[in-house]
């Protein structure tokens, strides 16, 4: 399952990009300089991102975004797992968890624990997915409001969200 989700992330994120307005700086497969530096334990540059292999990106996603955020422990549908995983990659694992916690009315501390799991288990998956997507879209609005230069990415972000929104009934 996770390998399929990683495949989809890599396809959505694409190859090397260095957009001047991107707050994350140079990225490849969605992995930023900051993430690559954290992963390797040393300061990396744009050239390191550009030369990163797809296998290394896959390892980063598995360890730093899936396992670190405990996404495999959540009692959620595969559709909702993909929504949360995609948010973990694009925002960060703790923000993705906070979006989910807000969606289920749990304390938004960014950590998966028994209270978050209990809150999830008490709700229908389709409703959780719809609320999760609402939280994520609100986040984009906050990003653009606080930094209008990010509006240049709004169309792409909303295209990405539309793919998930149409999947809500399957959650």
N, C-alpha and C positions, 0 to 999 in steps of 0.2 A: 504493500500500500504506500508506504512512505517514498519508495523509489519512484512510483508513478507521480506522486505529488511534487517531488523534486524535479522530475522531467517537465512537468507543467510550469513550474516556477521558472525554470531556465528558459523555456520557450517564451513565456510572457515577458521576461526581463530582457532577453536578447543578448547580443554581444557587447563589445566594448563601446562605451559612450562617455564623452567628457563634455557635457553641456555646461556652459558658463554659469547658468542660474541654478544648477543642481546643488543643493546644500550638502549633499553627500560626496560631491566631487566625482572623480572618474569612477566608473563602475563597469563591471563585466559580469554577465549573468545575474546582475543585481547585487553583486558583492562590491562593497565600497573599499576605498583605501583604508578607512578606519577599521572595518571588519577584518580585512586581510591582515592588517598590522596586529590586531588583537589575536587572530588565529595563529599567526606565525611567531608572535612574541617579539617582534622587532618592527621598527619603523619602516613602512613600505611607501613606495612612490607610485605615480601613475604608470610607469613602465612595468612595475611588478603586477599591477592589476591587469594591464593589457596582456601580459605573458602568462597569467594564471591559467591553468588547465581546467577543463570542465570537471575532471575528477576531483580536483581540489575544491572547486565550488560545491560539488555534491557533498563532500565530506564536511565542509563548513555548514551547509544547510542542515545536515543530519545532526551534527553535534551542537552547534551554536544556536540553532533556531528550533529544532524539533525536540531534541532531548533536554537541552537546558531549560526550555520553557515547560517541560513535562507535558507536552501536547498529547503524547501517547497514553497518558493516564486519564484524560478527560472522557467522561461517558457521553460522547456526542457522536452524531452520525458522520459517516465519511464526507458528506457534503459540507457539514459545518466544520469538520477537521480541516478541510482544504481552505475554507474561508479564514479560519484562525491562523493557519500556517502562512497563507499569503500575507495576512496582516503582520505577522511576526517578521517576515522577510522585509516587507516594505517599510514598516515603522520601527519595530523592535519587539522581541518576544514579550517584554513586560507590558508595553502598550497594548499589544494584541490581547493579552490576558486581562488587562483592565477593561478593554472594550467588552469582552465577554462577561466579566464580572458586573459591569454596569447593565448589560443586557439581561442578566438574571437577578438583578438587585442584590448582589453580594458586595462586600466591602472591596473597593477597587484598589487593592494593594499590589497587583501585578504578579502575585504568587499563587499557584494552584495549590489549594489545600482542601481539607475535608468540608469546610463551609461552602467553598465555591462548588465543589462536586455535589454536595447536597442541594444547593440552589439550582444547579443544572438539572439534576434528576427529578426535581419537582415540576418541571415545565415541559411543554411539548416542543420538540426539536424545531419544527417549522417556525414557531413563535420566537425561539431563541435566535434562530438564523436571521429572521427579519429584524429583530432588535439589534443584533450584532452589526448587521450592515448599516443600520441607522446610526449607530455609534461611530462607525468608521467614516461614514460620509460627513457626520458632524465634525469629526476630527479634521478632515480636509478643509472644511469651511474655516475652522480656527487657524489652520496653517496659512491659508491665503489671507485671512483678515490680519493676522499678525505680521505677515511678510508678503505684501502684494506681488513681489517679483516671482512668487511661486505660482501665480495664476496661469503662467504659460504652460503648466503641466496639468491643469484642470481637465481639459478634454481627454487626455490620455487616462487620467485617474478615473474619470467617470465611465469611459469605455471599459476599463478593467472592472469597475463596480457593476456595470450592467450585466456582465457575464455571470457574476455571482448572484445578483438579484433575481435573474430568471431561474436560478437553481434553488431558490428558497422553498418552493413547494415540494421539492424532492428531499429536503433536509429531514 
